[in-house]
Amino acid sequence: MKDNINPNHYKGKNGLEAIDVMESFVDGMSGPEAICTGNVIKYILRWPKKNGLEDLKKARWYLDRLIKYVEQRDAIGKKPISEDQV
């Protein structure tokens, strides 16, 4: 039976699920840092089993956004006033 909640493209061969990896690595983060980091992890983990190059491009989009956010944050010494600036 097909599992629409936990499809195979989110599971490693040992049964480890992407959500568990994401939760572990974004622990302590919030806002854009957590969202972008989690999405980079998700798309990198699933690309060979789901959308191939499209997922790699999505991972890059979130990574570029995260880099821009961190650069801006570091340049002003704090988080941006508005996430729209990212």
PDB file of N, CA, C and O in Angstrom:
ATOM      1  N   MET A   1       0.843  -1.190   0.000  1.00  0.00           N
ATOM      2  CA  MET A   1       0.000   0.000   0.000  1.00  0.00           C
ATOM      3  C   MET A   1       0.881   1.244   0.000  1.00  0.00           C
ATOM      4  O   MET A   1       1.877   1.304   0.722  1.00  0.00           O
ATOM      5  N   LYS A   2       0.520   2.226  -0.801  1.00  0.00           N
ATOM      6  CA  LYS A   2       1.274   3.460  -0.933  1.00  0.00           C
ATOM      7  C   LYS A   2       1.099   4.315   0.325  1.00  0.00           C
ATOM      8  O   LYS A   2      -0.014   4.502   0.816  1.00  0.00           O
ATOM      9  N   ASP A   3       2.219   4.826   0.831  1.00  0.00           N
ATOM     10  CA  ASP A   3       2.200   5.682   2.022  1.00  0.00           C
ATOM     11  C   ASP A   3       2.329   7.134   1.577  1.00  0.00           C
ATOM     12  O   ASP A   3       3.424   7.600   1.262  1.00  0.00           O
ATOM     13  N   ASN A   4       1.198   7.850   1.553  1.00  0.00           N
ATOM     14  CA  ASN A   4       1.203   9.243   1.109  1.00  0.00           C
ATOM     15  C   ASN A   4       1.766  10.192   2.160  1.00  0.00           C
ATOM     16  O   ASN A   4       2.120  11.326   1.838  1.00  0.00           O
ATOM     17  N   ILE A   5       1.853   9.753   3.393  1.00  0.00           N
ATOM     18  CA  ILE A   5       2.380  10.597   4.468  1.00  0.00           C
ATOM     19  C   ILE A   5       3.899  10.501   4.530  1.00  0.00           C
ATOM     20  O   ILE A   5       4.568  11.521   4.693  1.00  0.00           O
ATOM     21  N   ASN A   6       4.451   9.322   4.408  1.00  0.00           N
ATOM     22  CA  ASN A   6       5.894   9.084   4.474  1.00  0.00           C
ATOM     23  C   ASN A   6       6.362   8.308   3.247  1.00  0.00           C
ATOM     24  O   ASN A   6       6.732   7.139   3.356  1.00  0.00           O
ATOM     25  N   PRO A   7       6.348   8.962   2.066  1.00  0.00           N
ATOM     26  CA  PRO A   7       6.720   8.247   0.846  1.00  0.00           C
ATOM     27  C   PRO A   7       8.189   7.833   0.853  1.00  0.00           C
ATOM     28  O   PRO A   7       8.996   8.388   1.599  1.00  0.00           O
ATOM     29  N   ASN A   8       8.523   6.870   0.030  1.00  0.00           N
ATOM     30  CA  ASN A   8       9.874   6.306  -0.018  1.00  0.00           C
ATOM     31  C   ASN A   8      10.956   7.315  -0.378  1.00  0.00           C
ATOM     32  O   ASN A   8      12.109   7.135   0.014  1.00  0.00           O
ATOM     33  N   HIS A   9      10.614   8.381  -1.119  1.00  0.00           N
ATOM     34  CA  HIS A   9      11.656   9.340  -1.498  1.00  0.00           C
ATOM     35  C   HIS A   9      12.127  10.176  -0.303  1.00  0.00           C
ATOM     36  O   HIS A   9      13.058  10.970  -0.435  1.00  0.00           O
ATOM     37  N   TYR A  10      11.495  10.004   0.855  1.00  0.00           N
ATOM     38  CA  TYR A  10      11.938  10.676   2.082  1.00  0.00           C
ATOM     39  C   TYR A  10      12.608   9.706   3.053  1.00  0.00           C
ATOM     40  O   TYR A  10      12.870  10.061   4.202  1.00  0.00           O
ATOM     41  N   LYS A  11      12.884   8.488   2.599  1.00  0.00           N
ATOM     42  CA  LYS A  11      13.489   7.475   3.467  1.00  0.00           C
ATOM     43  C   LYS A  11      14.798   6.987   2.879  1.00  0.00           C
ATOM     44  O   LYS A  11      14.909   6.770   1.673  1.00  0.00           O
ATOM     45  N   GLY A  12      15.789   6.817   3.746  1.00  0.00           N
ATOM     46  CA  GLY A  12      17.048   6.210   3.334  1.00  0.00           C
ATOM     47  C   GLY A  12      16.893   4.703   3.308  1.00  0.00           C
ATOM     48  O   GLY A  12      15.867   4.171   3.734  1.00  0.00           O
ATOM     49  N   LYS A  13      17.907   4.014   2.809  1.00  0.00           N
ATOM     50  CA  LYS A  13      17.804   2.558   2.701  1.00  0.00           C
ATOM     51  C   LYS A  13      17.730   1.887   4.061  1.00  0.00           C
ATOM     52  O   LYS A  13      17.265   0.751   4.160  1.00  0.00           O
ATOM     53  N   ASN A  14      18.178   2.567   5.115  1.00  0.00           N
ATOM     54  CA  ASN A  14      18.112   1.993   6.463  1.00  0.00           C
ATOM     55  C   ASN A  14      16.819   2.382   7.187  1.00  0.00           C
ATOM     56  O   ASN A  14      16.636   2.043   8.356  1.00  0.00           O
ATOM     57  N   GLY A  15      15.928   3.092   6.497  1.00  0.00           N
ATOM     58  CA  GLY A  15      14.660   3.488   7.092  1.00  0.00           C
ATOM     59  C   GLY A  15      14.668   4.861   7.743  1.00  0.00           C
ATOM     60  O   GLY A  15      13.623   5.345   8.178  1.00  0.00           O
ATOM     61  N   LEU A  16      15.848   5.503   7.818  1.00  0.00           N
ATOM     62  CA  LEU A  16      15.934   6.844   8.389  1.00  0.00           C
ATOM     63  C   LEU A  16      15.129   7.802   7.524  1.00  0.00           C
ATOM     64  O   LEU A  16      15.257   7.805   6.300  1.00  0.00           O
ATOM     65  N   GLU A  17      14.298   8.614   8.169  1.00  0.00           N
ATOM     66  CA  GLU A  17      13.443   9.530   7.423  1.00  0.00           C
ATOM     67  C   GLU A  17      14.020  10.933   7.408  1.00  0.00           C
ATOM     68  O   GLU A  17      14.639  11.384   8.371  1.00  0.00           O
ATOM     69  N   ALA A  18      13.799  11.612   6.287  1.00  0.00           N
ATOM     70  CA  ALA A  18      14.311  12.965   6.103  1.00  0.00           C
ATOM     71  C   ALA A  18      13.855  13.892   7.223  1.00  0.00           C
ATOM     72  O   ALA A  18      14.635  14.727   7.678  1.00  0.00           O
ATOM     73  N   ILE A  19      12.622  13.767   7.673  1.00  0.00           N
ATOM     74  CA  ILE A  19      12.105  14.655   8.714  1.00  0.00           C
ATOM     75  C   ILE A  19      12.921  14.533   9.998  1.00  0.00           C
ATOM     76  O   ILE A  19      13.122  15.524  10.701  1.00  0.00           O
ATOM     77  N   ASP A  20      13.389  13.333  10.305  1.00  0.00           N
ATOM     78  CA  ASP A  20      14.199  13.141  11.511  1.00  0.00           C
ATOM     79  C   ASP A  20      15.553  13.835  11.372  1.00  0.00           C
ATOM     80  O   ASP A  20      16.056  14.430  12.324  1.00  0.00           O
ATOM     81  N   VAL A  21      16.132  13.752  10.186  1.00  0.00           N
ATOM     82  CA  VAL A  21      17.404  14.436   9.932  1.00  0.00           C
ATOM     83  C   VAL A  21      17.196  15.942  10.017  1.00  0.00           C
ATOM     84  O   VAL A  21      17.980  16.647  10.651  1.00  0.00           O
ATOM     85  N   MET A  22      16.145  16.428   9.382  1.00  0.00           N
ATOM     86  CA  MET A  22      15.854  17.862   9.384  1.00  0.00           C
ATOM     87  C   MET A  22      15.649  18.375  10.802  1.00  0.00           C
ATOM     88  O   MET A  22      16.226  19.393  11.185  1.00  0.00           O
ATOM     89  N   GLU A  23      14.843  17.686  11.572  1.00  0.00           N
ATOM     90  CA  GLU A  23      14.574  18.130  12.945  1.00  0.00           C
ATOM     91  C   GLU A  23      15.856  18.174  13.764  1.00  0.00           C
ATOM     92  O   GLU A  23      16.053  19.090  14.562  1.00  0.00           O
ATOM     93  N   SER A  24      16.717  17.203  13.576  1.00  0.00           N
ATOM     94  CA  SER A  24      17.967  17.159  14.320  1.00  0.00           C
ATOM     95  C   SER A  24      18.871  18.343  13.975  1.00  0.00           C
ATOM     96  O   SER A  24      19.470  18.950  14.863  1.00  0.00           O
ATOM     97  N   PHE A  25      18.966  18.666  12.696  1.00  0.00           N
ATOM     98  CA  PHE A  25      19.899  19.706  12.270  1.00  0.00           C
ATOM     99  C   PHE A  25      19.369  21.126  12.427  1.00  0.00           C
ATOM    100  O   PHE A  25      20.171  22.057  12.485  1.00  0.00           O
ATOM    101  N   VAL A  26      18.063  21.335  12.497  1.00  0.00           N
ATOM    102  CA  VAL A  26      17.549  22.695  12.677  1.00  0.00           C
ATOM    103  C   VAL A  26      17.217  22.995  14.138  1.00  0.00           C
ATOM    104  O   VAL A  26      16.737  24.082  14.458  1.00  0.00           O
ATOM    105  N   ASP A  27      17.472  22.036  15.015  1.00  0.00           N
ATOM    106  CA  ASP A  27      17.225  22.244  16.439  1.00  0.00           C
ATOM    107  C   ASP A  27      17.977  23.488  16.916  1.00  0.00           C
ATOM    108  O   ASP A  27      19.187  23.601  16.722  1.00  0.00           O
ATOM    109  N   GLY A  28      17.267  24.401  17.529  1.00  0.00           N
ATOM    110  CA  GLY A  28      17.860  25.634  18.023  1.00  0.00           C
ATOM    111  C   GLY A  28      17.801  26.790  17.036  1.00  0.00           C
ATOM    112  O   GLY A  28      18.079  27.932  17.403  1.00  0.00           O
ATOM    113  N   MET A  29      17.444  26.509  15.793  1.00  0.00           N
ATOM    114  CA  MET A  29      17.288  27.574  14.793  1.00  0.00           C
ATOM    115  C   MET A  29      15.844  28.037  14.786  1.00  0.00           C
ATOM    116  O   MET A  29      14.958  27.365  15.313  1.00  0.00           O
ATOM    117  N   SER A  30      15.623  29.189  14.184  1.00  0.00           N
ATOM    118  CA  SER A  30      14.256  29.669  14.007  1.00  0.00           C
ATOM    119  C   SER A  30      14.181  30.503  12.738  1.00  0.00           C
ATOM    120  O   SER A  30      15.203  30.825  12.132  1.00  0.00           O
ATOM    121  N   GLY A  31      12.979  30.844  12.350  1.00  0.00           N
ATOM    122  CA  GLY A  31      12.755  31.710  11.201  1.00  0.00           C
ATOM    123  C   GLY A  31      13.404  31.197   9.924  1.00  0.00           C
ATOM    124  O   GLY A  31      13.443  29.993   9.671  1.00  0.00           O
ATOM    125  N   PRO A  32      13.919  32.144   9.112  1.00  0.00           N
ATOM    126  CA  PRO A  32      14.498  31.779   7.821  1.00  0.00           C
ATOM    127  C   PRO A  32      15.644  30.781   7.925  1.00  0.00           C
ATOM    128  O   PRO A  32      15.829  29.960   7.026  1.00  0.00           O
ATOM    129  N   GLU A  33      16.414  30.839   9.004  1.00  0.00           N
ATOM    130  CA  GLU A  33      17.517  29.893   9.159  1.00  0.00           C
ATOM    131  C   GLU A  33      16.993  28.461   9.209  1.00  0.00           C
ATOM    132  O   GLU A  33      17.509  27.586   8.514  1.00  0.00           O
ATOM    133  N   ALA A  34      15.978  28.222  10.024  1.00  0.00           N
ATOM    134  CA  ALA A  34      15.408  26.881  10.151  1.00  0.00           C
ATOM    135  C   ALA A  34      14.704  26.456   8.872  1.00  0.00           C
ATOM    136  O   ALA A  34      14.871  25.325   8.415  1.00  0.00           O
ATOM    137  N   ILE A  35      13.926  27.345   8.299  1.00  0.00           N
ATOM    138  CA  ILE A  35      13.172  27.009   7.089  1.00  0.00           C
ATOM    139  C   ILE A  35      14.105  26.674   5.934  1.00  0.00           C
ATOM    140  O   ILE A  35      13.950  25.639   5.287  1.00  0.00           O
ATOM    141  N   CYS A  36      15.065  27.539   5.677  1.00  0.00           N
ATOM    142  CA  CYS A  36      15.965  27.327   4.543  1.00  0.00           C
ATOM    143  C   CYS A  36      16.869  26.110   4.760  1.00  0.00           C
ATOM    144  O   CYS A  36      17.065  25.312   3.844  1.00  0.00           O
ATOM    145  N   THR A  37      17.414  25.968   5.961  1.00  0.00           N
ATOM    146  CA  THR A  37      18.263  24.816   6.246  1.00  0.00           C
ATOM    147  C   THR A  37      17.481  23.521   6.077  1.00  0.00           C
ATOM    148  O   THR A  37      17.963  22.582   5.444  1.00  0.00           O
ATOM    149  N   GLY A  38      16.285  23.464   6.637  1.00  0.00           N
ATOM    150  CA  GLY A  38      15.452  22.272   6.527  1.00  0.00           C
ATOM    151  C   GLY A  38      15.123  21.929   5.086  1.00  0.00           C
ATOM    152  O   GLY A  38      15.145  20.759   4.703  1.00  0.00           O
ATOM    153  N   ASN A  39      14.820  22.940   4.286  1.00  0.00           N
ATOM    154  CA  ASN A  39      14.487  22.681   2.890  1.00  0.00           C
ATOM    155  C   ASN A  39      15.701  22.257   2.079  1.00  0.00           C
ATOM    156  O   ASN A  39      15.576  21.409   1.196  1.00  0.00           O
ATOM    157  N   VAL A  40      16.871  22.822   2.353  1.00  0.00           N
ATOM    158  CA  VAL A  40      18.088  22.364   1.674  1.00  0.00           C
ATOM    159  C   VAL A  40      18.297  20.882   1.959  1.00  0.00           C
ATOM    160  O   VAL A  40      18.551  20.095   1.047  1.00  0.00           O
ATOM    161  N   ILE A  41      18.188  20.507   3.231  1.00  0.00           N
ATOM    162  CA  ILE A  41      18.362  19.096   3.613  1.00  0.00           C
ATOM    163  C   ILE A  41      17.337  18.221   2.898  1.00  0.00           C
ATOM    164  O   ILE A  41      17.682  17.184   2.330  1.00  0.00           O
ATOM    165  N   LYS A  42      16.087  18.641   2.931  1.00  0.00           N
ATOM    166  CA  LYS A  42      15.014  17.853   2.307  1.00  0.00           C
ATOM    167  C   LYS A  42      15.276  17.608   0.827  1.00  0.00           C
ATOM    168  O   LYS A  42      15.210  16.470   0.364  1.00  0.00           O
ATOM    169  N   TYR A  43      15.571  18.667   0.088  1.00  0.00           N
ATOM    170  CA  TYR A  43      15.755  18.507  -1.355  1.00  0.00           C
ATOM    171  C   TYR A  43      17.017  17.738  -1.690  1.00  0.00           C
ATOM    172  O   TYR A  43      17.029  16.995  -2.672  1.00  0.00           O
ATOM    173  N   ILE A  44      18.071  17.884  -0.919  1.00  0.00           N
ATOM    174  CA  ILE A  44      19.301  17.125  -1.162  1.00  0.00           C
ATOM    175  C   ILE A  44      19.063  15.639  -0.893  1.00  0.00           C
ATOM    176  O   ILE A  44      19.544  14.785  -1.638  1.00  0.00           O
ATOM    177  N   LEU A  45      18.328  15.336   0.163  1.00  0.00           N
ATOM    178  CA  LEU A  45      18.083  13.934   0.485  1.00  0.00           C
ATOM    179  C   LEU A  45      17.187  13.239  -0.533  1.00  0.00           C
ATOM    180  O   LEU A  45      17.375  12.053  -0.806  1.00  0.00           O
ATOM    181  N   ARG A  46      16.224  13.946  -1.094  1.00  0.00           N
ATOM    182  CA  ARG A  46      15.249  13.268  -1.953  1.00  0.00           C
ATOM    183  C   ARG A  46      15.552  13.336  -3.443  1.00  0.00           C
ATOM    184  O   ARG A  46      14.907  12.630  -4.218  1.00  0.00           O
ATOM    185  N   TRP A  47      16.507  14.157  -3.876  1.00  0.00           N
ATOM    186  CA  TRP A  47      16.670  14.397  -5.307  1.00  0.00           C
ATOM    187  C   TRP A  47      16.866  13.135  -6.146  1.00  0.00           C
ATOM    188  O   TRP A  47      16.313  13.054  -7.243  1.00  0.00           O
ATOM    189  N   PRO A  48      17.639  12.139  -5.671  1.00  0.00           N
ATOM    190  CA  PRO A  48      17.827  10.986  -6.561  1.00  0.00           C
ATOM    191  C   PRO A  48      16.577  10.122  -6.727  1.00  0.00           C
ATOM    192  O   PRO A  48      16.456   9.384  -7.704  1.00  0.00           O
ATOM    193  N   LYS A  49      15.651  10.213  -5.775  1.00  0.00           N
ATOM    194  CA  LYS A  49      14.462   9.349  -5.808  1.00  0.00           C
ATOM    195  C   LYS A  49      13.205  10.057  -6.307  1.00  0.00           C
ATOM    196  O   LYS A  49      12.200   9.405  -6.590  1.00  0.00           O
ATOM    197  N   LYS A  50      13.252  11.399  -6.419  1.00  0.00           N
ATOM    198  CA  LYS A  50      12.020  12.077  -6.800  1.00  0.00           C
ATOM    199  C   LYS A  50      12.186  12.926  -8.058  1.00  0.00           C
ATOM    200  O   LYS A  50      11.868  12.464  -9.154  1.00  0.00           O
ATOM    201  N   ASN A  51      12.669  14.136  -7.924  1.00  0.00           N
ATOM    202  CA  ASN A  51      12.633  15.067  -9.062  1.00  0.00           C
ATOM    203  C   ASN A  51      13.990  15.397  -9.671  1.00  0.00           C
ATOM    204  O   ASN A  51      14.088  16.322 -10.477  1.00  0.00           O
ATOM    205  N   GLY A  52      15.032  14.670  -9.307  1.00  0.00           N
ATOM    206  CA  GLY A  52      16.335  14.863  -9.931  1.00  0.00           C
ATOM    207  C   GLY A  52      16.839  16.292  -9.903  1.00  0.00           C
ATOM    208  O   GLY A  52      16.889  16.929  -8.851  1.00  0.00           O
ATOM    209  N   LEU A  53      17.208  16.784 -11.063  1.00  0.00           N
ATOM    210  CA  LEU A  53      17.790  18.111 -11.197  1.00  0.00           C
ATOM    211  C   LEU A  53      16.891  19.203 -10.617  1.00  0.00           C
ATOM    212  O   LEU A  53      17.387  20.165 -10.030  1.00  0.00           O
ATOM    213  N   GLU A  54      15.591  19.062 -10.775  1.00  0.00           N
ATOM    214  CA  GLU A  54      14.657  20.063 -10.233  1.00  0.00           C
ATOM    215  C   GLU A  54      14.833  20.205  -8.716  1.00  0.00           C
ATOM    216  O   GLU A  54      14.828  21.322  -8.197  1.00  0.00           O
ATOM    217  N   ASP A  55      14.985  19.096  -8.011  1.00  0.00           N
ATOM    218  CA  ASP A  55      15.187  19.162  -6.566  1.00  0.00           C
ATOM    219  C   ASP A  55      16.543  19.772  -6.214  1.00  0.00           C
ATOM    220  O   ASP A  55      16.655  20.488  -5.219  1.00  0.00           O
ATOM    221  N   LEU A  56      17.572  19.499  -7.016  1.00  0.00           N
ATOM    222  CA  LEU A  56      18.873  20.122  -6.772  1.00  0.00           C
ATOM    223  C   LEU A  56      18.783  21.640  -6.935  1.00  0.00           C
ATOM    224  O   LEU A  56      19.399  22.389  -6.177  1.00  0.00           O
ATOM    225  N   LYS A  57      18.022  22.080  -7.913  1.00  0.00           N
ATOM    226  CA  LYS A  57      17.834  23.526  -8.117  1.00  0.00           C
ATOM    227  C   LYS A  57      17.050  24.146  -6.970  1.00  0.00           C
ATOM    228  O   LYS A  57      17.334  25.269  -6.552  1.00  0.00           O
ATOM    229  N   LYS A  58      16.072  23.421  -6.467  1.00  0.00           N
ATOM    230  CA  LYS A  58      15.321  23.915  -5.308  1.00  0.00           C
ATOM    231  C   LYS A  58      16.234  24.028  -4.090  1.00  0.00           C
ATOM    232  O   LYS A  58      16.161  25.007  -3.347  1.00  0.00           O
ATOM    233  N   ALA A  59      17.093  23.031  -3.884  1.00  0.00           N
ATOM    234  CA  ALA A  59      18.043  23.079  -2.773  1.00  0.00           C
ATOM    235  C   ALA A  59      18.951  24.290  -2.921  1.00  0.00           C
ATOM    236  O   ALA A  59      19.220  24.994  -1.948  1.00  0.00           O
ATOM    237  N   ARG A  60      19.419  24.528  -4.129  1.00  0.00           N
ATOM    238  CA  ARG A  60      20.288  25.687  -4.378  1.00  0.00           C
ATOM    239  C   ARG A  60      19.549  26.992  -4.106  1.00  0.00           C
ATOM    240  O   ARG A  60      20.130  27.920  -3.543  1.00  0.00           O
ATOM    241  N   TRP A  61      18.282  27.079  -4.494  1.00  0.00           N
ATOM    242  CA  TRP A  61      17.496  28.288  -4.264  1.00  0.00           C
ATOM    243  C   TRP A  61      17.415  28.589  -2.765  1.00  0.00           C
ATOM    244  O   TRP A  61      17.617  29.727  -2.341  1.00  0.00           O
ATOM    245  N   TYR A  62      17.118  27.555  -1.965  1.00  0.00           N
ATOM    246  CA  TYR A  62      17.049  27.755  -0.513  1.00  0.00           C
ATOM    247  C   TYR A  62      18.429  28.045   0.077  1.00  0.00           C
ATOM    248  O   TYR A  62      18.537  28.841   1.010  1.00  0.00           O
ATOM    249  N   LEU A  63      19.464  27.431  -0.435  1.00  0.00           N
ATOM    250  CA  LEU A  63      20.813  27.687   0.053  1.00  0.00           C
ATOM    251  C   LEU A  63      21.239  29.115  -0.272  1.00  0.00           C
ATOM    252  O   LEU A  63      21.816  29.797   0.575  1.00  0.00           O
ATOM    253  N   ASP A  64      20.962  29.566  -1.479  1.00  0.00           N
ATOM    254  CA  ASP A  64      21.279  30.955  -1.845  1.00  0.00           C
ATOM    255  C   ASP A  64      20.536  31.944  -0.952  1.00  0.00           C
ATOM    256  O   ASP A  64      21.100  32.956  -0.536  1.00  0.00           O
ATOM    257  N   ARG A  65      19.299  31.657  -0.667  1.00  0.00           N
ATOM    258  CA  ARG A  65      18.498  32.520   0.209  1.00  0.00           C
ATOM    259  C   ARG A  65      19.077  32.529   1.626  1.00  0.00           C
ATOM    260  O   ARG A  65      19.159  33.580   2.261  1.00  0.00           O
ATOM    261  N   LEU A  66      19.474  31.365   2.110  1.00  0.00           N
ATOM    262  CA  LEU A  66      20.072  31.277   3.438  1.00  0.00           C
ATOM    263  C   LEU A  66      21.389  32.053   3.500  1.00  0.00           C
ATOM    264  O   LEU A  66      21.640  32.771   4.467  1.00  0.00           O
ATOM    265  N   ILE A  67      22.220  31.913   2.483  1.00  0.00           N
ATOM    266  CA  ILE A  67      23.490  32.642   2.440  1.00  0.00           C
ATOM    267  C   ILE A  67      23.237  34.143   2.457  1.00  0.00           C
ATOM    268  O   ILE A  67      23.897  34.872   3.197  1.00  0.00           O
ATOM    269  N   LYS A  68      22.303  34.607   1.664  1.00  0.00           N
ATOM    270  CA  LYS A  68      21.970  36.039   1.621  1.00  0.00           C
ATOM    271  C   LYS A  68      21.493  36.521   2.992  1.00  0.00           C
ATOM    272  O   LYS A  68      21.879  37.596   3.451  1.00  0.00           O
ATOM    273  N   TYR A  69      20.661  35.725   3.628  1.00  0.00           N
ATOM    274  CA  TYR A  69      20.144  36.079   4.951  1.00  0.00           C
ATOM    275  C   TYR A  69      21.283  36.175   5.967  1.00  0.00           C
ATOM    276  O   TYR A  69      21.354  37.143   6.725  1.00  0.00           O
ATOM    277  N   VAL A  70      22.168  35.184   5.986  1.00  0.00           N
ATOM    278  CA  VAL A  70      23.270  35.164   6.959  1.00  0.00           C
ATOM    279  C   VAL A  70      24.250  36.296   6.678  1.00  0.00           C
ATOM    280  O   VAL A  70      24.737  36.934   7.612  1.00  0.00           O
ATOM    281  N   GLU A  71      24.546  36.554   5.413  1.00  0.00           N
ATOM    282  CA  GLU A  71      25.436  37.669   5.083  1.00  0.00           C
ATOM    283  C   GLU A  71      24.863  38.991   5.564  1.00  0.00           C
ATOM    284  O   GLU A  71      25.579  39.820   6.126  1.00  0.00           O
ATOM    285  N   GLN A  72      23.571  39.185   5.342  1.00  0.00           N
ATOM    286  CA  GLN A  72      22.925  40.427   5.764  1.00  0.00           C
ATOM    287  C   GLN A  72      22.911  40.519   7.284  1.00  0.00           C
ATOM    288  O   GLN A  72      23.202  41.573   7.849  1.00  0.00           O
ATOM    289  N   ARG A  73      22.580  39.442   7.931  1.00  0.00           N
ATOM    290  CA  ARG A  73      22.548  39.419   9.393  1.00  0.00           C
ATOM    291  C   ARG A  73      23.924  39.740   9.968  1.00  0.00           C
ATOM    292  O   ARG A  73      24.050  40.549  10.888  1.00  0.00           O
ATOM    293  N   ASP A  74      24.937  39.108   9.425  1.00  0.00           N
ATOM    294  CA  ASP A  74      26.292  39.312   9.925  1.00  0.00           C
ATOM    295  C   ASP A  74      26.798  40.719   9.639  1.00  0.00           C
ATOM    296  O   ASP A  74      27.555  41.281  10.431  1.00  0.00           O
ATOM    297  N   ALA A  75      26.384  41.289   8.514  1.00  0.00           N
ATOM    298  CA  ALA A  75      26.824  42.632   8.146  1.00  0.00           C
ATOM    299  C   ALA A  75      26.278  43.695   9.095  1.00  0.00           C
ATOM    300  O   ALA A  75      26.934  44.706   9.349  1.00  0.00           O
ATOM    301  N   ILE A  76      25.080  43.463   9.613  1.00  0.00           N
ATOM    302  CA  ILE A  76      24.490  44.456  10.521  1.00  0.00           C
ATOM    303  C   ILE A  76      24.575  43.996  11.978  1.00  0.00           C
ATOM    304  O   ILE A  76      24.132  44.699  12.887  1.00  0.00           O
ATOM    305  N   GLY A  77      25.147  42.813  12.189  1.00  0.00           N
ATOM    306  CA  GLY A  77      25.353  42.324  13.548  1.00  0.00           C
ATOM    307  C   GLY A  77      24.122  41.782  14.226  1.00  0.00           C
ATOM    308  O   GLY A  77      24.149  41.505  15.425  1.00  0.00           O
ATOM    309  N   LYS A  78      23.044  41.625  13.490  1.00  0.00           N
ATOM    310  CA  LYS A  78      21.814  41.057  14.050  1.00  0.00           C
ATOM    311  C   LYS A  78      20.944  40.569  12.910  1.00  0.00           C
ATOM    312  O   LYS A  78      21.301  40.704  11.739  1.00  0.00           O
ATOM    313  N   LYS A  79      19.816  40.008  13.254  1.00  0.00           N
ATOM    314  CA  LYS A  79      18.887  39.533  12.232  1.00  0.00           C
ATOM    315  C   LYS A  79      18.272  40.732  11.510  1.00  0.00           C
ATOM    316  O   LYS A  79      18.078  41.787  12.114  1.00  0.00           O
ATOM    317  N   PRO A  80      17.962  40.572  10.211  1.00  0.00           N
ATOM    318  CA  PRO A  80      17.339  41.654   9.462  1.00  0.00           C
ATOM    319  C   PRO A  80      16.029  42.086  10.108  1.00  0.00           C
ATOM    320  O   PRO A  80      15.333  41.288  10.735  1.00  0.00           O
ATOM    321  N   ILE A  81      15.710  43.365   9.939  1.00  0.00           N
ATOM    322  CA  ILE A  81      14.479  43.914  10.501  1.00  0.00           C
ATOM    323  C   ILE A  81      13.269  43.220   9.892  1.00  0.00           C
ATOM    324  O   ILE A  81      12.304  42.899  10.586  1.00  0.00           O
ATOM    325  N   SER A  82      13.336  42.995   8.593  1.00  0.00           N
ATOM    326  CA  SER A  82      12.225  42.352   7.893  1.00  0.00           C
ATOM    327  C   SER A  82      12.741  41.214   7.042  1.00  0.00           C
ATOM    328  O   SER A  82      13.746  41.361   6.347  1.00  0.00           O
ATOM    329  N   GLU A  83      12.062  40.079   7.088  1.00  0.00           N
ATOM    330  CA  GLU A  83      12.453  38.953   6.257  1.00  0.00           C
ATOM    331  C   GLU A  83      12.251  39.273   4.786  1.00  0.00           C
ATOM    332  O   GLU A  83      12.823  38.599   3.929  1.00  0.00           O
ATOM    333  N   ASP A  84      11.438  40.302   4.468  1.00  0.00           N
ATOM    334  CA  ASP A  84      11.235  40.700   3.088  1.00  0.00           C
ATOM    335  C   ASP A  84      12.503  41.279   2.464  1.00  0.00           C
ATOM    336  O   ASP A  84      12.628  41.339   1.241  1.00  0.00           O
ATOM    337  N   GLN A  85      13.449  41.708   3.320  1.00  0.00           N
ATOM    338  CA  GLN A  85      14.702  42.261   2.825  1.00  0.00           C
ATOM    339  C   GLN A  85      15.610  41.183   2.285  1.00  0.00           C
ATOM    340  O   GLN A  85      16.572  41.477   1.575  1.00  0.00           O
ATOM    341  N   VAL A  86      15.320  39.933   2.614  1.00  0.00           N
ATOM    342  CA  VAL A  86      16.182  38.827   2.212  1.00  0.00           C
ATOM    343  C   VAL A  86      15.919  38.468   0.771  1.00  0.00           C
ATOM    344  O   VAL A  86      16.548  37.555   0.238  1.00  0.00           O
TER     345      VAL A  86
END
